[in-house]
Amino acid sequence: MMLTQTKLTLILDKRLAQSHQDIENLEASVTQLKIKYHELTQLFNQASAAIGIISELTALLPQTSTEICAALESIFQFEHCSIVDAKPLQEVKQLSPTHPLIQVANQLVPFLKQEETITNTVISRLMTEPSGGSDAEGYWLWKDAYEALEAAQVMLIQKQGQELFNKFDHSKALEEIERIHRLCLTHTRRSETSIQLQQFSTPLPLSYIASIAAQITPDDLVLEPSAGTGILASFAHISGAQLLLNEICPKRRGILSELFPNTPVSGFNAEQIDDYLNPEYRPTVVVMNPPFSASPKMAKRNQFATLKHLNSALFRLLDGGRLVAITANWFSPLNYEWCESFIKLQHSAKVVFSGGIEGHVYAKHGTTIETRLTVFDKSPSDNLGVFDNCFDATFSLSDLLKYVKIFMPERQTPTDTPLAGVKEKALTERTAIAIAINHPSKDVLIQHKTNQLQSKSEHQKAPRVKNFCTGDVIELPYTIRDWNGNNHEISDALYETYEPQTLLIEGATEHPSSLVQSAAMASVAPPKPSYKPRLPKRLINDGILSSAQLESVIYAGESHSKFLKGNYQIDDTLDIVSVAPEDAQQAVQFRRGYFIGDSTGVGKGRQVSAIILDNYLQGRKKALWISKSDTLLEDARRDWKALGGNPDQIVSLSHFRQGEPIELTEGIIFATYATLRTEAKQGKKSRVEQLIDWCGKDFQGVIVFDEAHAMSNASSEKGKRGMKKPSLQGVAGLRLQNGLPNARVLYVSATGATTINNLAYAQRLGLWMSGEFPFASQADFVAQMEKGGIAALEVVSRDLKALGLYTARSLSYEGVEYDILEHQLTEGQIAIYNAYADAFQVIHQNLEAALEATNITSPNGKTRNRNAKSAARSAFESNKQRFFNHLITSMKCPTLIKSIEQDFSNGHAIILQIISTDEALLDRRLADIPTSEWNDLQIDITPREYVMDYLMHSFPVQLHEVYTDEEGNEYSRPVTDSEGKPVFCSKALRQRENLIERLGLLPAVPGALDQVVQHFGYENVAEVTGRSKRIVRETKGGRERLALQKRSGSANLAETQAFMDDKKRILIFSELEFRLNNSRNCLS
């Protein structure tokens, strides 16, 4: 039975009424750029039921299907996306990439010439002819029609633009171009691609103004990184310039090739345009309208998209060239959110103009978003924080043109010339390679593999190791003596003077500083050894190794010459060790280890090097040195070199790729615990397996676990919230020990026995499962020790020493005196302190007011957003404490400097420790100063920068909206606009700006480190802080000035040596873990 047209309409209206409200809410925003794709998807889902009915009706009445599709499309104001799923309508046909669009564009040009308005009907008719069907039938998209219309505008400018500009002045020409623009159709529909890539071409009149701002000449090479349909490029084209065009969309790229046939057109992501273009191509002008907040492979908004496009284009621009950018209005040097980014940009390119543009300029392109025209000249700014000719206001096009003509400076002369003959060149070699990556051929893959193998070979090439400088090698001579506790009277002190208790080493010198050991450790003596190390004679005769250090070498060798009692089986994972009978298959014995628990000043690094050297001279020429961080590699090389070794013999494990064999026949592999814990991945062996393969299963060399406490928690332990998993580093350390049972394991840590669990990694001491101690397992040991507490741990340490497995010595503080240096605040300092205290009181008051203004707290003080309030207050308190700590330290410096001068007169050397270097503050201040002025600075580094940073980044300014949950509880959440940008509270912003202004008026107080260095001169101060740069006081031409001095990565070692050699009399350091045992002449 056939339905009448009236019934069809009624059914359609009835079904569509269910989603009428939602469609009405979205109808206005669907024509705007801000609409989000997921909102459209939601709309289509809501209308799916109606579409099903339509599908059935069109099957019954095929003659009315076109009308139904047109009606539904009119309601949704979107291309055929819903209707194409309805059957039996024809599927969407794949349009030929460009030809039909260029054909339509050619037909549209006469309309523009004759000033005829282009309507939907005209466009629909012209698009339907070459496509073979209508848009409702899925043969073409309205987005294609809009791009054909844009192409027609480009054609018109190419044909008549020069005549137009010769005939009229700029203002009149703009009026004519605006008249042409008004003839065009308004874009009311979007495609998925256009939304995803933010494809909004530059309006024709705005493109004209951009070309005027660019001041393009026939001598220019003009790059447009996001060329779209070529509207911006068209004005550069008629100016006679050569073009370089880039467009990521294939369809638009095809249009560009048709419109600009002699111009290279590439298809890269313009965020990295500088990385892809041929290095020889250096444009003198860049005109660009990049996506405001979209990246091709990001499904969410990318707020840094514009900045990335701009940065890459500026890198490519020739020095002295000009860049003209059309961006969102918020991307402005006057916008505090982006001010710092523009300051960074001004290091290489100066902002010469920036003006806002009214939203209606883009109305024909389907949006009313406000935009901005910003112009850069590629030369560093003399004042990074100053932006010339920048206007916060938004202008109409006519006013914008006036401002451009008045305020736009003349272009500079480029320092070089662009590559000639771009028009005749094909795509660059670099371009061809980049395109080939997307669809690599067999040859490309083979070449890539060859390069990869070459790279791997270079990466893994082992350093050439020179011969070891040993000299005469002797067996260390020593004599045994009896010790029964009566040799030395034990006092009531906590520490006793240390000396070797059971042996006397012939010719050995005493340690440079007096050593002590705890009274408990002094009450027992180690066993009488029989092992005699082999070492170069000069190490003893020249005092390079002290008697205390040589004693460790002897006892380590003694322990390593024996095995733990019992036999053990190890599973394939190297995680599980179990006791096994002697005749068990694959049963192993573990070689005993040794633990050096010495504190700072005893020289653990030299003891480690001496133990490795002893084994090296006995033919065991492979060793592993595991430590805390890569920075300790140089310390290890220094200690090894001090004994006559070649520093190149110590090679970092990071020099070799994971999973690949280590191509060293001998040497010391240095690795960090972080590297050691790297698991197997992607078919590559773990780092532990890699080291075991290099050493070999029967490896008998030395494995040093330096800073062994980094392997703490090697086993599961009970925490406040249940069992805690073992640390990955601890597990990796145990696996390495289990995988090499014959290895000579050496543990080194000043804090190795501070807690029970810190000994869980030291299985080679035989504390459990060995019969030497009454503990059946590691877990049993930990449990029993926890019951006994510190006393039990002390007993274990003493017993380990008695067995010859452990030693722990420290520098003696005998003769060390301390005094309190009191600083009396001056009236001026009191006034400064009070001023800052008042400022912080005001900040605190404004913080509470801002929390309320932003709805984080309610007027009655109730918390609406606990996390936001906690973050704001926590940031405030931490910055406050940090600031006043710096302020008080800086104020004490005058008295400190007087005390240092007095100590100088008494012939003393001075060691200072500080907590912070203020390098981060220095970097921020230098960013505001041209590099040309760094040799004559007028700068104050003050801790108030910390407070400035807090106000700019942590002070609550984002508005929160209040809502209630199902139970009526009141909460708040951050407010964002339709683009996902935060909405700010005006009151909180005003409060913040006032606070920043008030803080900037307070006096500056220089940091403590700079006061000391500048007062005594860097020639007299050994700075061991890790700073990469500092401000020093210099005298040139009879005038004192402050200059920036850069410091190398090895500066700390050189500075320390200068202090030890008495070339500098002050040493100042900032790291708590700084160790003074860097030289055998330890401080005494």
MIDO-414472 format. One record per residue (C-alpha): y, z negated, x negated; residue in three letters. Coordinates in steps of 0.5 Angstrom, whole numbers, plus 2048, in hexadecimal, padded with zeros to 3 digits. Each point is the difference from the previous one (the first is absolute). Example, Ala and Ser with C-alpha at 12.3 -4.5 7.8 and 13.67 -1.06 7.14 Angstrom:
% residues 2
7F77F07E7ala 8078027FEser 
This chain:
% residues 1084
800800800met 8078027FDmet 8057FB800leu 807802802thr 8067FF7FBgln 8037FB804thr 7FA7FC7FFlys 7FF8017F9leu 8077FD7FFthr 7FF7FA804leu 7FA7FF7FCile 8038017FAleu 8067FB802asp 7FC7FB802lys 7FC8007FAarg 8068007FBleu 8037FA804ala 7FC7FB7FDgln 8038017F9ser 807802803his 8037FA7FDgln 7FD8017F9asp 802807800ile 8077FE802glu 8017FB7FAasn 7FE8057FBleu 803806803glu 8077FF7FDala 7FD7FE7F9ser 7FB8057FFval 8068057FEthr 8027FB7FBgln 7FE8007F8leu 7FF7F9801lys 7FA800805ile 7F97FE7FDlys 7FA804800tyr 7FC7FB803his 8047FF806glu 7FF807802leu 7F97FF7FFthr 8007FA805gln 804805805leu 7FB805800phe 7FA7FB801asn 8037FD806gln 801807803ala 7F98027FEser 7FD7FF807ala 805805803ala 7FE8057FBile 7F97FF802gly 802802807ile 8048067FEile 7FA8037FCser 7FC800806glu 806803804leu 8018057FBthr 7F9802801ala 801801807leu 806804800leu 8018037F9pro 806804803gln 8047FA800thr 7FE7FD7F9ser 8068027FCthr 8057FD805glu 7FC7FA800ile 8008007F8cys 808801800ala 8017FB806ala 7FC7FA7FCleu 8038037F9glu 8077FF803ser 7FE7F9802ile 7FE7FE7FAphe 8058037FCgln 7FB8027FAphe 7FC8067FEglu 7F9801803his 7FD7FA7FDcys 7FD7FE806ser 7FF806804ile 7FC8047FBval 7FA7FB801asp 800802807ala 7FA806802lys 800805801pro 8078017FDleu 7FF8047F9gln 8007FD7FAglu 8067FF7FBval 8008077FClys 8017FF7F9gln 8078047FEleu 8018047FAser 8037FC7FBpro 807804800thr 801807803his 8007FF807pro 8067FA7FFleu 8048057FBile 7FF805806gln 8037FC805val 8057FD7FBala 8038087FFasn 800800807gln 8047FA801leu 8058027FBval 804805805pro 8017FA805phe 8037FC7FBleu 8058067FDlys 802802807gln 8017F8802glu 7FB800805glu 7FD7F9802thr 7F88007FEile 7FD7FD806thr 7F97FD801asn 7FE807804thr 8028047FAval 7FC7FC7FBile 7FA800805ser 800807801arg 8018027F9leu 7FB7FB7FDmet 7FB803806thr 8008077FEglu 7FD8007F8pro 7FC7FA802ser 7FC803806gly 8017FA805gly 8057FB802ser 8017F97FDasp 7FC7FD806ala 7FA8047FEglu 8007FD7F9gly 8028067FDtyr 8067FD7FCtrp 8047FA7FFleu 8077FE802trp 8017FE7F9lys 7FE8077FDasp 806803805ala 8057FB7FDtyr 7FE8027F9glu 801807802ala 8077FE803leu 8027FD7F9glu 7FD8067FCala 805804805ala 8067FC7FDgln 7FE8017F9val 7FF808801met 807800803leu 8037FC7FAile 7FD8047FBgln 803806804lys 8077FE802gln 8017FA7FCgly 8048037FBgln 804804804glu 8027FA804leu 8027FB7FAphe 8048067FEasn 804801806lys 8017F8802phe 8027FA7FCasp 7FB7FA800his 8027FD807ser 800806804lys 7F98027FDala 7FE7FA802leu 802801807glu 7FD807800glu 7F97FD7FDile 8017FA806glu 800806805arg 7FA8037FEile 7FC7F97FFhis 8027FF808arg 7FD806802leu 7F97FE7FEcys 7FB7FC804leu 8007F8800thr 7F97FE7FDhis 7FD7FC805thr 7F88007FEarg 7FD7FD7FAarg 7F98027FDser 7FC7FB7FCglu 8018037F9thr 808800802ser 7FF7F8801ile 7FC7FF7FAgln 8048047FBleu 8077FE804gln 801808800gln 808800802phe 8038067FDser 8087FF7FEthr 804802805pro 8048077FEleu 8077FD800pro 7FE7FA7FCleu 7FC8057FBser 8078037FFtyr 8037FA7FEile 7FB7FE7FCala 8018077FCser 8077FF7FFile 7FF7F97FDala 7FB8037FCala 8058057FDgln 7FB8057FFile 8018067FBthr 7FC8067FEpro 7FF7FD7FAasp 7FC7FA803asp 7F87FF801leu 8007FC806val 7F97FC802leu 7FF7FE807glu 7FA7FB800pro 7FF800808ser 802807802ala 7FD800807gly 802807803thr 8068017FBgly 8067FE803ile 8037FD7FAleu 7FE8057FBala 803805804ser 8077FE7FEphe 7FE8007F9ala 7FD807801his 806803802ile 8047FD7FAser 7FC8047FBgly 7FC7FA7FDala 7F98007FEgln 7FB7FC805leu 7FA7FC7FFleu 7FD7FE806leu 7FB7FB802asn 7FC7FE807glu 7FA7FC801ile 7FF803807cys 7FC8077FFpro 803803806lys 8077FF7FEarg 7FE8027F9arg 7FE806803gly 807801804ile 8037FF7F9leu 7FC8057FDser 802805805glu 8087FE800leu 8007FF7F9phe 7FB8067FDpro 8037FF7F9asn 8007F97FFthr 7FA7FB7FEpro 7FE7FC805val 7FB7FA7FEser 7FD7FB805gly 8007F97FDphe 8017F9802asn 8088007FEala 7FF7F97FFglu 7FD8027F9gln 804807800ile 8027FE7F8asp 7F97FF7FEasp 7FD807803tyr 8068057FEleu 8008047FAasn 8037FC7FBpro 8048067FEglu 804800807tyr 8067FB800arg 804802806pro 8077FF7FFthr 8017FE808val 7FB7FD805val 801800807val 7FC7FC804met 7FE7FD807asn 7FA7FB7FFpro 7FC7FD805pro 8037F9801phe 7FA7FC800ser 7FA804800ala 7FB8027FBser 7FA805801pro 7FA7FB7FFlys 8037FA803met 7FF7FE807ala 8057FB801lys 8088017FEarg 8028007F9asn 8067FD7FFgln 8018027F9phe 7FE807801ala 808803800thr 8007FC7F9leu 7FA8037FDlys 802807802his 8077FF7FDleu 7FE7FD7FAasn 7FB8057FEser 805806802ala 8067FC7FBleu 7FB8007FBphe 7FF807800arg 807802801leu 8048027FAleu 8057FC7FCasp 806801803gly 7FD803806gly 8027FE808arg 7FB7FE805leu 802800807val 7FC7FC805ala 7FF7FF808ile 7FD7F9801thr 8007FB806ala 8077FC800asn 7FC7FA7FEtrp 7FF8037F9phe 8077FE7FEser 8027FD7F9pro 8057FC805leu 7F97FD803asn 7FE7FA7FDtyr 7F9801801glu 8018067FBtrp 8057FE7FCcys 7FC7FE7FAglu 7FC807801ser 8078047FFphe 8027FB7FAile 7F98027FDlys 801808802leu 8077FF7FCgln 7FD7FF7FAhis 7FF808800ser 804803805ala 8077FE803lys 8017FF808val 806805801val 800800807phe 7FD7FD806ser 802800807gly 7FC7FF807gly 7FF805805ile 8017FF808glu 7F9800804gly 802806804his 8008057FAval 7F8800801tyr 800800808ala 7FE8087FFlys 7FA7FD7FChis 7FE7FB805gly 8027FA7FEthr 8077FC7FFthr 7FE7FC7FAile 8067FF7FBglu 8008037F9thr 8038007FAarg 8038057FBleu 7FF7FD7F8thr 8028047FAval 7FE7FE7F9phe 8028037F9asp 7FB8007FBlys 8037FB7FBser 8007F97FFpro 8057FC804ser 8057FC7FCasp 8007FA805asn 7F97FF803leu 8027FC806gly 806805802val 7FF805804phe 806805801asp 802804806asn 7FB7FC804cys 8017FF808phe 7FD7FC805asp 803803806ala 7FC806803thr 804807801phe 800806804ser 7FE8067FDleu 8078027FFser 8037F97FEasp 7FA8007FBleu 8028077FDleu 8077FE7FFlys 7FE7FA7FCtyr 7FB8047FCval 8068057FElys 8057FA7FFile 7FB7FB7FCphe 7FB8047FDmet 8018017F8pro 7FF8067FDglu 7F98017FDarg 7FF7FF7F8gln 7FD8057FCthr 7F97FF7FFpro 7FE7FF7F9thr 7FA805800asp 7FF806803thr 7FA801805pro 7FB8057FFleu 802807801ala 7FC805804gly 7FD7FB805val 800806806lys 7FB8047FCglu 7FB7FB7FElys 7FA7FE804ala 7FE7F9801leu 8007FC7FAthr 7FA7FE7FCglu 8017F9802arg 800802807thr 7FA804800ala 7FC7FA7FDile 8037FB805ala 7FD805806ile 7FA8017FCala 7FE7F9800ile 800800808asn 7FA806800his 7FE7FF7F9pro 7FC8067FDser 7FA7FF7FClys 8048027F9asp 8057FB802val 7FB7FB801leu 7FC8027F9ile 8077FF7FDgln 8027FA803his 7F97FD7FElys 8018027F9thr 8077FD7FFasn 7FD7FA803gln 7FA8007FBleu 8068017FBgln 8047FA802ser 7FA7FB801lys 7FE8027F8ser 8077FE7FEglu 8007FA804his 7FA7FE7FDgln 8018027F9lys 7FE7FA7FCala 8057FE7FBpro 7FF8017F8arg 7FE7F97FDval 8027FF7F9lys 7FC7FC7FBasn 8007F8801phe 8047FD7FAcys 7FC7FA7FFthr 8007FF7F8gly 7FB7FB7FDasp 7FB7FE806val 7FD7F97FFile 7FC7FB803glu 8057FA803leu 7FE7FA7FBpro 8007FA803tyr 7FD7F97FFthr 7FD7FB806ile 8027F9800arg 7FD7FB805asp 8057FD805trp 7FE7FA804asn 8067FE803gly 8027FB7FBasn 8048057FCasn 806800804his 8027FA804glu 801802807ile 8077FD803ser 8027FF807asp 804806801ala 7FE806804leu 7FF8057FBtyr 7FE7FF7F8glu 8018047FAthr 7FB8067FFtyr 7FD8027FAglu 7F98037FFpro 7FB7FA801gln 7F98037FDthr 8028057FBleu 8058017FAleu 8028077FFile 8028027F8glu 8068037FFgly 803800807ala 8077FE802thr 8027FB805glu 802802807his 8088017FFpro 8017FB806ser 7FD7FA801ser 7FA800805leu 7FD7FB805val 7FB800805gln 7FE7FB806ser 7FE7F97FEala 7F9802804ala 7FF8067FCmet 8027FC7FAala 7FA7FB801ser 7FB8057FFval 7FE8057FAala 7FE807800pro 7F98017FDpro 7FF8027F9lys 8008077FFpro 7FC8057FCser 803807802tyr 8058037FAlys 804805803pro 8028067FBarg 807801800leu 8058037FBpro 8027FB7FAlys 807801801arg 8007FD807leu 7FF7FA7FDile 8038007F9asn 807803804asp 8007FB805gly 7FF805806ile 7FB7FC803leu 8017F8800ser 7FA7FB800ser 8007FF807ala 800807802gln 7FA8027FBleu 7FC7FA803glu 800804806ser 7FD8067FDval 7FB7FC7FDile 7FE7FC806tyr 800806804ala 7FC8047FCgly 7FB7FA800glu 800800807ser 7FF808801his 7FA7FF7FBser 7FC7FC805lys 7FD802807phe 8007FC806leu 7FA7FD802lys 7FB803805gly 7FF807803asn 804804805tyr 7FF806805gln 806804802ile 801804806asp 802807800asp 8077FE803thr 8017FB7FAleu 8027FB805asp 7FA7FC801ile 7FD7FC7FAval 7F97FC801ser 7FC7FC7FBval 7F98047FEala 7FA7FE7FCpro 8008037F9glu 7FB805802asp 804803806ala 8018077FFgln 8078027FEgln 8027F87FFala 8067FF7FBval 8037FB7FCgln 8077FE800phe 8048007FAarg 8047F97FFarg 807801801gly 8067FC7FDtyr 8077FD804phe 8078007FCile 8047FB804gly 8068007FCasp 8077FF802ser 8068047FEthr 8018007F9gly 7F97FF7FDval 8008087FFgly 7FA802805lys 8028087FFgly 7FE7FF7F8arg 7FA7FC802gln 7FD805804val 8028067FBser 7FD7FC7FBala 7F97FF804ile 800808801ile 8028017F9leu 7FA7FC7FEasp 7FB804804asn 8038067FEtyr 7FF7FF7F9leu 7F97FE802gln 7FE807803gly 8027FF807arg 806804801lys 801801807lys 8047FA804ala 8037FF807leu 8067FC801trp 8027FF807ile 8077FD801ser 8057FE806lys 804806800ser 8028077FCasp 8067FC7FDthr 7FB7FC7FBleu 7FD8067FDleu 8068007FBglu 7FF7F97FFasp 7F88017FEala 8028067FCarg 8057FC7FCarg 7FB7FA7FFasp 7FB8057FEtrp 8058037FBlys 8017FA7FDala 7F97FF7FDleu 8008077FDgly 7FE804806gly 803807802asn 8037FF807pro 7FD806802asp 7F97FD800gln 8027FD807ile 800805805val 8027FF808ser 7FA801805leu 806804804ser 8008057FBhis 7F9802803phe 7FF803807arg 7FB7FC804gln 7F9802800gly 8018047FAglu 7FC7FE7F9pro 8057FD7FBile 8008047FAglu 8007FB7FBleu 7FB7FE7FAthr 8037FA7FEglu 8077FC802gly 8027FB805ile 801801807ile 8067FC803phe 800800808ala 8037FC805thr 7FC7FC806tyr 804804805ala 7FD8067FDthr 7F97FD7FFleu 7FF7FE807arg 801808802thr 7FA801804glu 7FC807800ala 803805805lys 7FF808801gln 7FA8007FCgly 8037FD7FAlys 7FD7FA7FDlys 8047F9800ser 8047FE7FAarg 7FB7FA7FEval 7FA806800glu 8048047FCgln 8017FB7FBleu 7F97FE800ile 7FE8077FEasp 8058007FAtrp 7FD7FA7FEcys 7F9801801gly 7FB7FC803lys 7FE7FC7F9asp 8077FF7FFphe 8017FA7FBgln 8088017FFgly 8057FB802val 803800807ile 8077FC801val 8027FD806phe 8077FF7FEasp 8047FC806glu 7F97FF802ala 8037FC806his 802806803ala 7F8800802met 8017FA804ser 7FD7FF807asn 7FA8057FDala 7FB7FC805ser 8017FF808ser 8047F9801glu 8017FC806lys 808800802gly 8047FD806lys 7FD805805arg 7F98017FDgly 7FD8047FBmet 8048047FBlys 7FE8077FDlys 7FF8007F9pro 8068047FCser 7FE8077FEleu 8037FF7F9gln 7FB7FA800gly 7FA804803val 8028067FBala 8007FB7FAgly 7F97FD802leu 7FD807801arg 8028027F9leu 7FD7FA7FDgln 7F9801804asn 8008077FEgly 8017FF7F8leu 7FB7FA7FFpro 8008007F9asn 8088017FFala 8047FA7FCarg 8047FE806val 8077FC7FEleu 8047FC805tyr 8077FF7FFval 8057FC804ser 8047FA800ala 7FF7FE807thr 7F9802800gly 7FD7F9802ala 8067FE805thr 7FC801806thr 7F8800801ile 800807803asn 8048037FAasn 7F97FF7FCleu 7FC803805ala 8018077FCtyr 7FE7FC7F9ala 7F8801801gln 7FF8017F9arg 8027F97FFleu 7F97FE803gly 8037FB805leu 7FB802805trp 7F9803800met 7FF7FF7F9ser 7FD7F97FFgly 8057FD7FBglu 8047FD806phe 7FD7FD807pro 802806804phe 7FC804804ala 805806802ser 807801800gln 8017FE807ala 7FC7F97FEasp 8057FF7FAphe 806801804val 7FE7FC805ala 7FE7FA7FBgln 8078017FCmet 804800807glu 7FD7F9801lys 8017FD7F9gly 807803800gly 8058007FAile 7FC7FB7FCala 7F9804801ala 8048077FEleu 8037FC7FAglu 7F87FE7FEval 7FE807801val 8058027FBser 7FF7FB7FBarg 7F8802800asp 8028077FFleu 8037FE7FAlys 7FB7FC7FDala 7FB806801leu 8058047FCgly 802805806leu 8077FE802tyr 8067FE7FCthr 8077FE803ala 8067FE7FBarg 807800801ser 8078007FDleu 8027F97FEser 8077FD803tyr 8007FB7FBglu 8078007FDgly 803804806val 8067FD803glu 804801807tyr 8067FF802asp 804801807ile 8068057FFleu 8057FE805glu 806805802his 8067FD804gln 803805805leu 8078027FFthr 805800805glu 7FF808801gly 7F9800800gln 8007FA806ile 805805803ala 7FB8067FFile 7FA7FC803tyr 8047FD806asn 802807802ala 7F98037FFtyr 7FD7FA804ala 805801806asp 7FE808800ala 7F97FE801phe 8027FB805gln 804806804val 7FA8047FFile 7FB7FB803his 8057FF806gln 800808801asn 7F98017FFleu 7FE7FB806glu 806804804ala 7FC8067FEala 7FA7FE802leu 8027FF807glu 805806800ala 7F98047FFthr 7FC7FC805asn 7FC7FE7FBile 8017F9802thr 8037FE807ser 8077FD801pro 7FC7F9801asn 7FD8017F9gly 7F9802803lys 7FC8047FBthr 7FF807803arg 7FD8047FAasn 7FD7FB7FCarg 7FE8057FAasn 807803800ala 8037F9800lys 7FC7FE7FAser 8018067FCala 8087FF801ala 8007F97FEarg 7FB8007FAser 8048067FDala 8067FC801phe 7FD7F97FDglu 7FC8047FAser 8078047FEasn 8047F9801lys 7FB7FD7FBgln 8008057FBarg 808801800phe 8017F97FFphe 7FB7FF7FAasn 8038067FDhis 8077FD801leu 7FF7FA7FDile 7FC8027FAthr 8068057FFser 8057FA800met 7FC7FC7FBlys 8018057FBcys 8067FE7FCpro 7FD7F97FFthr 7FA8047FEleu 8048057FBile 8037FA7FDlys 7FA7FC7FEser 7FD8067FDile 8068017FCglu 7FF7F97FEgln 7F88017FEasp 8028067FCphe 8057FC7FCser 7FA7FB7FFasn 7FB8067FDgly 7FC800806his 7FD806804ala 800800808ile 7FB802805ile 803801807leu 7FC801807gln 803803806ile 7FD802807ile 803807801ser 8048057FCthr 804803806asp 7FE8077FEglu 7FF802808ala 8077FE801leu 8028047F9leu 7FD806803asp 804800807arg 8067FF7FCarg 7FF8067FBleu 7FE804806ala 808800802asp 8028027F9ile 8008077FDpro 7FC8007FAthr 8068037FCser 8037F9801glu 7FA7FC7FEtrp 8027FF7F8asn 8067FD803asp 7FF7FB806leu 8047FC804gln 7FB7FD804ile 7FE7F9803asp 7F87FE801ile 8007FB805thr 7FB7FC804pro 804802806arg 7FD807800glu 7F97FC803tyr 8047FE806val 803807801met 7F9803800asp 7FE7FB805tyr 806801805leu 7FF8087FFmet 7F8800801his 7FE7F9803ser 8067FE805phe 7FE801807pro 803805803val 7FB804804gln 8017FF808leu 7FA7FD803his 7FE801808glu 7FE7FA804val 7FA800804tyr 7FB7FC803thr 7F8800800asp 7FC7FF806glu 8017F8800glu 807801800gly 8017FE7F8asn 8068037FDglu 8008047FAtyr 8048057FDser 7FE8077FCarg 8048057FBpro 804805804val 7FF8077FEthr 803807802asp 7FD806803ser 7FF8027F9glu 7FD7F97FDgly 8067FE7FDlys 8027F9800pro 8067FE805val 8057FB7FCphe 8047FB803cys 8078017FFser 8027F9800lys 7FB7FE7FBala 8028067FCleu 8077FE800arg 7FE7F97FEgln 7FC8037FAarg 8068047FEglu 8057FA800asn 7FB7FC7FCleu 7FF8067FAile 808800800glu 8007F97FFarg 7FB7FF7FBleu 8038067FCgly 8067FC7FFleu 7FD7FA7FDleu 8008007F8pro 7FB8037FCala 7FB7FB7FBval 7FD8047FBpro 7F87FF7FFgly 7FE7FB7FBala 7FC8057FBleu 806804800asp 8057FA7FEgln 7FB7FE7FAval 7FF8087FEval 807802800gln 8037F97FDhis 7FB8007FAphe 7FF8087FFgly 7FA803801tyr 7FF8017F9glu 7FF7F8800asn 7FC7FF806val 7F8802801ala 7FF802807glu 7F9800803val 801801807thr 7FE807801gly 807803802arg 8008077FFser 808800800lys 8057FB7FFarg 8087FF7FFile 8027FF7F9val 8077FE7FDarg 8028057FAglu 8068017FCthr 8028077FElys 8078027FEgly 8027F97FFgly 7FF7FF808arg 7FA7FC803glu 7FD803806arg 7FA800804leu 7FA805800ala 7FA802803leu 7FA7FF7FBgln 7F9803802lys 7FA7FC7FDarg 7F98037FEser 7F97FE803gly 7FF7FD7F9ser 8067FC800ala 7FD7F9801asn 7FB8017FAleu 8068027FCala 8047FA802glu 7FB7FB7FFthr 7FE8027F9gln 8088007FFala 8007F9802phe 7FA7FE7FCmet 8038037FAasp 8067FC801asp 804807801lys 8037FD806lys 8017F9802arg 7FF800807ile 7FA802804leu 801800808ile 7FA802804phe 7FF800808ser 7F9800801glu 7FC7FA801leu 7FA8027FDglu 8038037FAphe 7FC7FD7FAarg 8037FE7F9leu 7F98027FCasn 8028077FFasn 8017FE7F9ser 7FC7FC7FBarg 8067FC7FFasn 8007FD806cys 8067FC802leu 8007F97FDser 
